[in-house]
Amino acid sequence: MTEHTVYESNTPEELGKLLGLSDEETELMKLRADILIKITNAMKDSNLTHQELAKKLNTSRTRITRIFNGKEEHITFDYLLKILYALGYKTNIEFAKIA
């Protein structure tokens, strides 16, 4: 049986370091995770089915289900924002200077 090393991280920054990501890649990972959490919560609050959301987005129910199950690997930020909009949310993006 192959042994595996288990790593633990408490912050996205620690996870980024464990994965060997650059600071930029870590920030993108954090942003994507934040958006996916918001989408998941918005979907729960919406009482929509995957089929109903798919119809609003002119896509398949299976694609929506893959997104919510974390199985859709190639999804753009644009599409994530389209999902939020379809769920009745708009975005407010803030920028901060890197220290």
N, C-alpha and C positions, 0 to 999 in steps of 0.2 A: 504494500500500500504506500502511495506517495505521501510524504509529509508536506504540510503546507504551513507557512508562517502566517500568523494572523497579526495584522497591524491595526491599531486603533488611532482615530483622530477625533479631536473635540471641536475643531474649527475647519472651515473650508480651506483656510491657508495651510493648516497642517496636512490635510488631505492632498492638496496640490503639491506640497513638498514630497509626500510619500509616493505620489504618482509621477514625480519628476516633471511637473508642469511649470512653465514660466509664470511669472506674476500675471501677465496678460491672459494666459490660458486659464489661470485660476479665477480671475475676475469674470471671464466669460462663463465658466462653469457655475459660479455663484449666481450670475444673472439668469442663466437658463434654469437653474434649480428654483430660484425665487419665482420666476414666471410659471413654471410647472406646478408649484405649490399653489399659487393663486388660481390657476386654471382648475386644478383639482377641487379646491374649496368652492370656487364659483360654480362648478358643475354640480356639486352636491347641493348648493343653495338654490340652483335653478329649477330643480325637479324635472329637467329635460332628460329624455333617454338619449343614448348614443345615436340612435336612428334619427331623432328630431334634430340634434345638433349637426349631424352629417348633412341632413337636408338643407339646413341654414347655410352650411359651408360648401354645398354642392360637391360633396365627396362621399365616399362609401362609409357605411357603419363600421366595417372592419378596420378601416384606417383610424377612425376615431377610437375604437376599442384598443388598437395597438398603441396609440399615443397614451391613453390612460393606463395601460398596462406596462408602459415603459419599454415597449418592443419596437417602436418606430425610431430607427437610428438617424434617418436623414430628414430632419424637420428644421425648417429655417425659423429664425426669430420672427420674420414677417408672418409666417403661418401661425406661430404661437400667439402673436398679437391679433391676428384675424379670429382665432378661437376666443380670445378674451372679449373682443368686440361682439362676436356672435352671442356671447353669454351676458351681454349688457354692460360691459366695462370699457372704460377708456384708459389710456395710459398717461402717466405723468412722469417723465424722465428727468432726473436731475444729474448734473455733472459736478464733479469735484476735482480740483487740481491734485495731482499726485504729489505727495510730500517728498 
